[in-house]
Amino acid sequence: MSAHNSKYFSTTKKGEIPELKEELNSQYKDKRKDAVKKVIAAMTVGKDVSSLFTDVVNCMQTENLELKKLVYLYLINYAKSQPDLAILAVNTFVKDSQDPNPLIRALAVRTMGCIRVDKITEYLCDPLQRCLKDDDPYVRKTAAICVAKLFDINAELVEDRGFLESLKDLISDNNPMVVANAVAALAEIQENSSRPIFEITSHTLSKLLTALNECTEWGQVFILDALSRFKAEDCREAENIIERVTPRLQHANCAVVLSAVKMILQQMELISSADVVRNLCKKMAPPLVTLLSAEPEIQYVALRNINLIVQKRPTILAHEIKVFFCKYNDPIYVKMEKLEILIKLASERNIDQVLLEFKEYATEVDVDFVRKAVRAIGRCAIKLERAAERCISVLLELIKIKVNHVVQEAIIIIKDIFRRYPNTYESIIATLCESLDTLDEPEAKASMIWIIGEYAERIDNADELLESFLENFPEEPAQVQLQLLTATVKLFLKKPTEGPQQMIQVVLNNATVETDNPDLRDRAYIYWRLLSTDPEAAKDVVLSEKPVIGDDSNLLDSSLLDELLANVATLSSVYHKPPEAFVTRTKIAQRTDEEDFPEGSDTGYSESPAHAGGALPPTTSDAPNSVPKRLALGLVAPPPPVSVPDLLGDLIGLDNNAIVPFDQPAASADPPLPILLPASAGQGLQISAQLTRLDGQVFYSLLFENNTQITLDGFMIQFNKNTFGLAPAGPLQVPSMQPGSIVSTLLPMVVFQNMSQGPPSSLLQVAVKNNQQPVWYFNDKISMHVFFTDDGRMERANFLETWRSLPDSNEVSKDFPAIVLTNMEAVLERLAATNMFFIAKRKHTNQDVFYFSTKIPRGIPFLIELTALIGTPGLKCAIKTPNIDMAPLLFDALETLLKE
């Protein structure tokens, strides 16, 4: 940041917001510009300047491009929290999209696309349509990306207005950057769609390969990634594509190189000529080697990708093994990756070179790196049978230097070598036994014990060696105890003399009586039963020939490897995991044609999955129980009916099973739902419904009864504007209803999204429609207690302080002469179940006074005082709250709860 601009981050002496407001409304342009810069600076450091929204928007009407950019930046940041005010900026956006200056036209469309507010989205379509056909390529390329953003907000709108076709037309544009952006937008839309949208044809292929030579480096990445998904028709076409792409391997940008490598690897699958494949492998080696001279972070990404490539085609870098030798100044994460690749590239031709390197690494100071280097020597021995003896010689040399962690790691890997080559290298056991006293790590101890047990007949003092471990049997880790148990049984079966017999008694006793580990105890009982019933059978089981272990250097399954290679140059190839393992992507369901909804509706219908179309209204940050907006869009078919809803949700909230229909209503002790639309009024369709709260989420519980003679399907629901802004958070899940069937469902709701003006009301107006009947309208009553949140409990001191801080004008009371409180314990339990928390109790004359606290979303607290004479009719209720207008609704809720 320049010294000139740093002044905008300094705090003003007086009230900051009022001063900024004054400056924003100044008649001087420079003063307004400085004020907007101060607002952006405050926004950048995390201050809330949303109260200046109207004043900043007024500064949009300017010819100054810098000021316009700043105002647009502010709009993008705050439009979501001020959607009603954001609409004020629409006229300026539309006007700017027709400005003579292409920079301003592009800026207007880009900003409108970044503002994820449904009301603005409607006005974006016409300017976007114009900009996609603009004369200036800068405007067209900006508009292309904007289509992808609009698709994410409202996929149906993009399809209806023909934006996808316009985007496909841009692939034939004469400007390479427009082509690249169109490809990027189509690729992103394809990822979020369940049907094929972007398919490369032979005509498109030619256009993309032509644009590849002229567009920017990131444009090349987009095009190469798209080409990697193209399946060539035959070997000849694959070779032609590779020939056109091969020059990209010489590019200075690492992302372009890796994308080109990915594309070539995919097309090479179709090439049958060994000579062509060999030549391509030679061409890919130098650019991959060059990546290893970049910064360590880029080296790491390159190494993770190379790790995958050499598993598929080791010949590419078979002659370049030296570039993977570790340098003294390489970061540890780079060294570790180089070790992995060295193991994969090790062959009988270069093993001597590799072993010299590994031996050198084993004397370094970084313990983790040394351990990995020692283990790498053993892995090479397991991989290369002819080089195994040389590898073991190196390991023995390392053991002789008596460095504790080196010795222990060597013993661990030698155990694996014995398993790979049984009865071959047992002569070194004596050398290993010399290091028994230094072993202190569980894995090293367990490995040494396994060796002693496996070769007990060849070790003269095997019983003494095992006995030295048995002294501390109860304190040893489970891994060591299990190996000791098995090794002692092996020793007894191989040398059934007095010494091993006493040892087996001690071990079995310790493992069955003195331990809490069920695995150890179960294994000991099995051995005990085997030895006591049939020792010969025990020999057949315990001393049976073990399968030889294999080379584990290529750990990945071939199908997973192919999937990862298709994702080279992405996070997937760095994590070595398929994308779905760490990214949750929701496919957008395609809608079907349907009749129009009634005009004048306040909100859109929430549809059944068979008719899933429009995006839901966005959830607000004020709704703590809101369900993510894309929840509804992920559902393509109704889930199978189950008996209870899974309301736990997955880790990032995209739980499509949270809305569960029931084929038959489950038997429940809950009272039946009130009938809101009787069959007589609904032409045979009866609807019962009620708001309810489950696990912190508000749901609308509905029961449909089809008393008609026809099948009903395509159910949708709509709520009118209401006091609590209730709106559906997902589609209405109602399968096709046969005549006489009953279906129950839970519809998740969000709050404070669809709010009505005027005084608070408990009225909830609902409209339900299906494909066979007209729209049915009915009224429901909102019970306020379903909104009480889990965090409404107050400490007594906090309750008292809040009560005193609220003025008397915020207190209102009401008498309930007919209510009788008899069992107060049951009343407290019932209120607590609705998140109305008991605070304290006191006596006033001969009456009991009870205090409660509760809270609704947006953190609005309610402090409640109930005064009653237990067992006598009459109850007085007083409420104190910052939002006194809500008190009548709370009185209604209390009356309902206390009468139950």
C-alpha positions, -999 to 999 in steps of 0.1 A, spaced: 0 0 0 14 34 -9 20 61 17 -6 82 -2 -34 57 4 -25 47 40 -40 79 53 -75 65 46 -70 38 72 -64 64 100 -93 68 125 -111 101 127 -112 119 160 -150 124 162 -178 101 154 -166 83 123 -199 73 107 -215 107 109 -185 124 95 -183 99 66 -220 105 59 -214 142 57 -184 138 34 -202 114 11 -230 140 6 -205 168 -1 -209 189 -32 -172 185 -40 -162 155 -61 -128 151 -45 -142 151 -10 -168 124 -20 -140 103 -36 -119 105 -4 -149 96 17 -156 65 -4 -119 55 0 -123 59 38 -154 37 37 -136 10 17 -106 12 41 -130 8 71 -147 -21 54 -113 -37 47 -103 -37 83 -136 -53 93 -156 -23 105 -194 -23 98 -202 6 75 -234 -9 61 -253 21 76 -238 43 49 -253 21 21 -276 48 7 -250 75 8 -224 54 -10 -249 43 -36 -256 80 -43 -220 84 -54 -225 59 -82 -236 86 -106 -201 97 -116 -179 97 -147 -148 89 -125 -139 52 -132 -119 49 -100 -147 61 -78 -172 39 -96 -150 9 -90 -148 17 -53 -186 21 -50 -191 -12 -69 -167 -29 -45 -188 -16 -15 -220 -28 -32 -207 -64 -37 -198 -65 0 -230 -52 15 -258 -59 -11 -267 -92 5 -273 -76 39 -292 -47 24 -311 -63 -5 -339 -38 -5 -315 -9 -7 -294 -26 -33 -323 -23 -58 -316 14 -58 -284 8 -77 -301 -11 -105 -308 19 -128 -272 29 -126 -261 -6 -134 -284 -8 -165 -272 27 -176 -235 18 -171 -240 -14 -191 -247 9 -222 -219 33 -215 -196 42 -244 -166 31 -224 -162 -7 -226 -144 -8 -192 -175 7 -176 -198 -17 -195 -178 -47 -183 -175 -34 -148 -213 -30 -145 -220 -65 -157 -193 -80 -136 -206 -63 -104 -242 -73 -111 -231 -109 -114 -212 -107 -81 -242 -94 -62 -260 -125 -52 -294 -109 -47 -324 -123 -65 -340 -89 -70 -310 -77 -89 -306 -109 -108 -339 -102 -126 -325 -69 -139 -292 -85 -150 -306 -105 -179 -311 -77 -205 -277 -60 -199 -260 -94 -199 -277 -104 -232 -264 -72 -248 -229 -76 -234 -226 -112 -247 -230 -97 -282 -210 -65 -275 -185 -52 -301 -157 -51 -276 -140 -84 -267 -133 -73 -231 -170 -68 -225 -178 -102 -241 -152 -121 -220 -165 -105 -188 -201 -113 -198 -191 -150 -204 -179 -154 -168 -210 -136 -156 -232 -163 -171 -216 -189 -149 -222 -168 -119 -258 -163 -129 -262 -200 -134 -251 -206 -98 -277 -182 -85 -306 -192 -108 -300 -220 -133 -336 -219 -146 -332 -183 -156 -300 -190 -176 -317 -217 -195 -349 -198 -202 -331 -167 -215 -309 -187 -238 -276 -177 -222 -262 -212 -226 -266 -210 -264 -250 -176 -264 -221 -190 -244 -216 -218 -268 -216 -193 -297 -187 -175 -280 -165 -205 -285 -164 -196 -322 -155 -160 -313 -125 -145 -331 -109 -133 -299 -90 -161 -280 -96 -146 -246 -134 -146 -252 -131 -182 -262 -111 -191 -231 -136 -174 -208 -165 -191 -225 -148 -225 -220 -141 -217 -184 -178 -206 -178 -192 -237 -196 -168 -260 -177 -180 -246 -144 -217 -248 -154 -211 -284 -164 -197 -293 -130 -228 -280 -113 -253 -296 -138 -266 -331 -139 -270 -332 -177 -244 -328 -205 -241 -291 -214 -205 -286 -227 -196 -312 -253 -166 -307 -276 -173 -316 -312 -147 -318 -341 -157 -282 -351 -153 -269 -315 -120 -288 -312 -105 -269 -341 -116 -236 -326 -102 -244 -292 -68 -256 -306 -66 -224 -327 -73 -202 -297 -48 -221 -275 -19 -205 -293 -30 -169 -288 -48 -166 -254 -32 -158 -221 -16 -184 -199 -47 -189 -177 -69 -190 -208 -47 -218 -220 -52 -237 -187 -90 -235 -191 -88 -248 -227 -63 -276 -219 -85 -288 -191 -115 -289 -214 -95 -307 -240 -83 -333 -215 -120 -344 -211 -124 -349 -249 -122 -384 -261 -106 -387 -296 -123 -409 -321 -92 -428 -331 -54 -430 -327 -48 -405 -356 -70 -378 -341 -53 -383 -307 -19 -378 -323 -30 -347 -341 -43 -332 -309 -11 -340 -290 10 -325 -318 -9 -292 -315 -6 -292 -277 30 -303 -273 44 -267 -277 26 -258 -244 51 -281 -226 77 -253 -231 55 -227 -214 69 -207 -185 38 -211 -164 38 -243 -144 0 -246 -145 1 -246 -183 28 -273 -183 9 -296 -160 -24 -291 -178 -6 -299 -211 9 -330 -195 -25 -341 -182 -41 -336 -217 -13 -356 -234 -15 -384 -208 -52 -388 -214 -49 -389 -252 -19 -413 -251 -43 -440 -239 -56 -442 -275 -22 -444 -291 -11 -480 -299 23 -473 -315 51 -480 -290 75 -456 -309 50 -427 -307 45 -433 -269 82 -435 -264 88 -402 -282 60 -385 -262 75 -398 -229 109 -383 -239 92 -349 -247 74 -348 -214 105 -354 -192 123 -320 -197 93 -298 -187 86 -319 -156 123 -317 -146 122 -279 -151 94 -276 -126 118 -288 -99 139 -257 -102 110 -235 -92 101 -223 -56 97 -250 -30 59 -247 -29 57 -252 -67 82 -281 -64 60 -298 -39 29 -295 -62 50 -307 -91 64 -337 -71 29 -348 -60 18 -348 -96 50 -365 -108 44 -392 -81 12 -401 -99 27 -398 -134 56 -422 -127 32 -448 -113 14 -448 -146 43 -442 -169 77 -447 -151 96 -446 -184 90 -408 -186 115 -400 -159 135 -433 -157 167 -415 -169 162 -384 -148 166 -399 -113 193 -375 -103 170 -345 -103 151 -361 -74 182 -363 -52 176 -342 -21 195 -309 -18 207 -297 16 185 -267 15 153 -284 4 124 -280 28 114 -313 46 81 -316 27 100 -315 -6 126 -340 6 99 -365 17 82 -363 -17 115 -368 -35 122 -400 -14 88 -414 -25 96 -408 -62 132 -422 -58 117 -455 -45 93 -456 -74 121 -449 -100 146 -473 -84 157 -501 -107 185 -526 -109 203 -503 -132 204 -473 -108 201 -490 -74 237 -484 -64 233 -447 -70 201 -446 -51 215 -465 -21 244 -442 -18 220 -413 -16 198 -430 10 228 -439 31 238 -403 30 203 -391 41 204 -416 70 231 -396 86 213 -362 85 199 -344 116 162 -344 108 149 -375 126 117 -379 105 137 -376 72 163 -401 85 136 -426 94 120 -423 60 154 -427 43 161 -459 63 127 -473 55 132 -464 18 163 -487 17 141 -515 29 114 -507 5 139 -509 -24 150 -543 -11 114 -555 -11 109 -541 -46 141 -554 -62 149 -590 -54 183 -589 -71 193 -558 -51 180 -570 -17 214 -582 -5 230 -548 -13 202 -530 5 206 -553 36 243 -546 36 236 -508 38 211 -514 66 237 -534 86 262 -506 81 237 -481 95 230 -504 125 267 -504 133 268 -466 137 246 -472 168 223 -442 164 192 -452 182 164 -441 158 184 -454 128 188 -488 145 151 -491 154 139 -481 120 163 -506 104 149 -534 126 113 -525 116 121 -526 79 143 -558 81 113 -575 96 94 -567 64 124 -580 43 123 -613 62 86 -615 53 94 -608 17 123 -633 15 117 -660 41 146 -682 50 171 -661 30 188 -635 52 184 -650 87 222 -648 92 219 -612 102 197 -620 132 227 -621 155 236 -586 146 201 -574 153 200 -591 187 230 -570 198 208 -539 197 180 -554 220 188 -532 249 184 -499 230 149 -506 217 124 -483 233 98 -477 205 67 -500 203 70 -507 166 107 -515 169 101 -538 199 72 -555 182 93 -561 150 122 -576 170 99 -598 190 83 -611 157 118 -619 144 127 -638 176 94 -658 176 95 -665 138 131 -678 140 131 -692 175 145 -726 164 176 -709 150 182 -686 179 199 -705 208 188 -682 235 154 -672 221 137 -679 255 161 -656 273 156 -628 248 118 -631 250 120 -633 288 138 -599 289 107 -584 273 82 -603 295 95 -586 326 75 -555 317 46 -572 300 17 -554 318 33 -519 311 40 -526 274 18 -510 246 -9 -533 231 12 -537 199 41 -552 218 19 -573 241 2 -590 211 36 -598 195 49 -611 228 19 -634 232 23 -648 196 61 -651 198 59 -670 231 34 -694 217 56 -699 186 86 -705 209 67 -731 230 55 -749 199 90 -750 184 108 -758 217 83 -774 241 108 -775 270 104 -765 306 115 -729 301 91 -720 273 63 -739 291 67 -717 322 68 -686 300 36 -695 282 18 -700 315 29 -665 327 20 -648 294 -14 -665 290 -22 -656 326 -12 -619 321 -30 -617 288 -63 -631 302 -65 -621 338 -44 -590 342 -54 -571 310 -83 -549 300 -75 -551 263 -102 -573 246 -81 -580 215 -52 -593 236 -76 -613 259 -94 -629 230 -62 -639 213 -48 -654 245 -80 -674 251 -79 -688 215 -42 -698 220 -50 -713 254 -79 -734 240 -58 -745 210 -29 -756 231 -50 -773 257 -71 -793 233 -49 -801 202 -12 -789 201 -8 -803 166 -37 -781 154 -21 -752 172 11 -758 152 -9 -759 120 -25 -726 128 3 -706 145 33 -720 125 15 -721 91 34 -707 61 27 -670 57 20 -653 24 49 -634 10 44 -596 12 47 -575 -20 61 -542 -31 40 -514 -16 56 -485 -35 27 -483 -59 -1 -479 -33 -29 -466 -55 -55 -487 -71 -54 -485 -109 -89 -470 -112 -81 -444 -85 -48 -436 -102 -66 -431 -136 -91 -407 -118 -63 -388 -102 -44 -385 -134 -75 -370 -150 -73 -344 -123 -36 -335 -126 -28 -299 -118 -57 -297 -93 -60 -301 -56 -70 -337 -62 -36 -346 -75 -19 -329 -45 -41 -346 -19 -40 -379 -39 -78 -382 -33 -107 -380 -57 -124 -346 -57 -156 -360 -41 -135 -370 -10 -129 -334 0 -153 -313 -20 -191 -316 -18 -207 -305 -51 -244 -303 -55 -258 -310 -89 -286 -287 -100 -317 -306 -109 -332 -299 -143 -368 -286 -142 -397 -298 -163 -422 -275 -179 -451 -265 -157 -480 -241 -156 -474 -206 -144 -480 -197 -107 -507 -172 -98 -496 -136 -103 -491 -114 -73 -475 -141 -52 -452 -129 -25 -428 -158 -28 -420 -186 -52 -433 -222 -47 -411 -247 -31 -414 -276 -55 -414 -314 -53 -382 -328 -68 -399 -340 -100 -406 -303 -107 -375 -288 -91 -367 -257 -110 -361 -222 -96 -335 -216 -70 -348 -210 -35 -348 -175 -21 -315 -169 -4 -313 -177 33 -304 -148 56 -276 -145 80 -302 -137 107 -317 -171 105 -297 -194 128 -316 -225 118 -316 -218 81 -309 -246 56 -283 -238 29 -298 -224 -2 -286 -252 -25 -301 -279 -4 -332 -281 -25 -313 -281 -57 -294 -312 -49 -325 -334 -49 -333 -351 -82 -357 -378 -70 -376 -384 -38 -356 -403 -13 -369 -437 -2 -394 -435 27 -381 -441 62 -396 -440 96 -379 -410 111 -360 -380 97 -323 -378 101 -318 -343 114 -282 -346 124 -270 -331 91 -236 -336 75 -205 -317 83 -211 -288 59 -249 -287 61 -257 -301 27 -279 -329 42 -304 -340 15 -319 -366 39 -331 -339 63 -364 -337 45 -380 -371 47 -415 -382 35 -434 -409 52 -455 -434 32 -476 -440 64 -478 -418 94 -458 -434 123 -476 -443 154 -469 -415 178 -480 -402 212 -481 -367 198 -516 -351 193 -530 -353 158 -522 -323 135 -551 -298 132 -571 -300 99 -566 -268 80 -581 -279 47 -610 -304 52 -618 -329 24 -651 -312 18 -633 -279 9 -604 -295 -10 -624 -317 -34 -614 -348 -15 -579 -336 -5 -575 -331 32 -545 -312 46 -535 -311 83 -505 -291 93 -487 -274 122 -453 -257 128 -430 -277 150 -394 -275 162 -370 -305 161 -333 -304 171 -331 -266 168 -347 -265 133 -382 -251 125 -403 -275 104 -438 -274 89 -453 -308 96 -479 -317 70 -503 -347 66 -520 -352 32 -550 -375 28 -562 -383 -7 -599 -390 -5 -604 -385 -43 -607 -411 -70 -575 -400 -89 -538 -400 -83 -524 -366 -71 -488 -356 -78 -466 -325 -83 -473 -310 -49 -459 -275 -43 -463 -250 -14 -462 -213 -9 -463 -190 21 -475 -154 21 -454 -128 38 -457 -131 76 -444 -116 108 -416 -141 113 -406 -142 76 -413 -180 74 -403 -195 40 -395 -231 28 -358 -240 31 -362 -270 7 -387 -286 -17 -420 -301 -5 -414 -338 -5 -446 -355 -14 -446 -386 -37 -475 -394 -60 -506 -402 -39 -528 -430 -49 -565 -427 -40 -571 -434 -3 -534 -430 6 -520 -408 34 -486 -391 33 -468 -372 60 -438 -350 55 -416 -325 73 -408 -293 54 -377 -274 68 -383 -237 72 -361 -206 74 -371 -175 93 -369 -137 87 -367 -141 50 -403 -134 38 -413 -107 62 -445 -87 62 -449 -51 72 -472 -38 99 -480 -50 134 -470 -85 144 -496 -112 136 -499 -149 143 -516 -154 109 -498 -177 84 -514 -178 50 -505 -210 30 -512 -220 -6 -508 -257 -18 -512 -269 -54 -508 -301 -73 -509 -311 -110 -546 -322 -109 -563 -296 -87 -566 -258 -84 -545 -239 -58 -559 -244 -23 -556 -215 2 -558 -219 40 -548 -201 72 -527 -214 100 -518 -199 133 -481 -193 142 -472 -206 177 -444 -184 188 -428 -210 211 -415 -229 180 -390 -201 175 -376 -202 210 -338 -209 206 -315 -231 226 -294 -201 238 -322 -184 257 -311 -194 292 -298 -165 314 -278 -165 346 -298 -150 375 -275 -119 377 -277 -114 340 -315 -117 341 -318 -92 369 -294 -67 351 -314 -71 319 -347 -66 337 -335 -34 353 -319 -20 321 -351 -22 302 -374 8 307 -409 4 321 -424 12 287 -410 -22 276 -430 -41 301 -466 -53 295 -488 -76 315 -519 -97 310 -543 -117 333 -554 -152 325 -584 -158 349 -592 -193 336 -558 -209 339 -551 -230 370 -516 -242 379 -517 -274 399 -485 -295 391 -458 -268 389 -431 -294 383 -449 -306 351 -454 -270 340 -417 -262 344 -408 -294 324 -432 -285 296 -419 -249 294 -382 -261 294 -390 -285 265 -399 -254 244 -367 -236 254 -384 -214 280 -359 -215 309 -367 -213 346 -346 -186 363 -359 -182 399 -389 -183 422 -400 -161 451 -429 -156 474 -451 -125 472 -477 -123 499 -494 -157 496 -486 -161 459 -457 -178 440 -438 -157 415 -418 -176 388 -392 -160 364 -383 -174 330 -362 -163 301 -363 -172 264 -350 -159 231 -360 -159 195 -337 -157 164 -318 -124 159 -311 -126 197 -343 -109 209 -347 -118 246 -380 -121 265 -381 -119 303 -412 -134 318 -428 -132 353 -456 -155 362 -476 -149 394 -501 -175 406 -516 -191 436 -510 -228 431 -543 -247 427 -564 -216 423 -578 -201 391 -561 -170 379 -526 -162 366 -508 -129 359 -481 -128 333 -457 -98 328 -432 -96 299 -402 -74 295 -385 -73 261 -367 -49 237 -393 -58 211 -426 -51 229 -447 -55 197 -441 -92 199 -456 -95 235 -492 -103 223 -479 -133 203 -459 -145 234 -490 -142 256 -509 -164 231 -480 -190 231 -480 -190 269 -517 -195 271 -515 -225 248 -486 -240 268 -501 -235 302 -535 -249 293 -520 -282 281 
